[in-house]
């Protein structure tokens, strides 16, 4: 049924009419090669591709969807802003930078707070990429909890996602995307996953 690890850039239907996004998928596939998600061991590209797919289905322009595909390359690979600018232009490169952590801030909590504050004033496109990323991340957190992630670590992540929702509630003009994130946050709070076959829920361990 499944073909295993892809050896060539993936083809997703959401990118069929988006040439810049297709180039971004090829670039991100190469840069993230060998990286995997913590939740299920899938190739890391699943996450940025999901973020991009959400935005594509909502009708965002090619450069925004491409930036969503690339949104982790500055943080998670040795890619530099200049590399993105040379390949995709300043519009895409600047958008990716606007949703990327500042590596000069050593403390993770402060780094995430600074990013959230910076994105809050960065404009609709950055807000949309940031929001779609959080939708995907809350879904991934559900998987992590279901497979036994430490409750304390999960709680820290969840509080960040909830803070993101609070910021986006007053900033994001795309109410459909906002509603998607609100549902994922509320569902994780009110209907947490069960852990293995014990019948214990994530809320029991929090």
Buried (B, 14 or more C-beta within 10 A) or exposed (E): EEEEEEEEBBEBEBBEEBEBBBBBBBBBBEBBEEEBBEBEEBBBBBBBBBBBBBBBEBEBBBBBBBBBBBBBBBBBBEBEBEBBBEBBEEBBBBBBBBBBBEEEBEEEEEBBBBBBEBBBEBEEBBBBBBBBBBBBBBBBBBBBBBBEBEBEEBBEBBEBBBBBBEBBEEBBEBEEBBEBBBEBBEBBEEEBBEBEEEEEBBBEBE
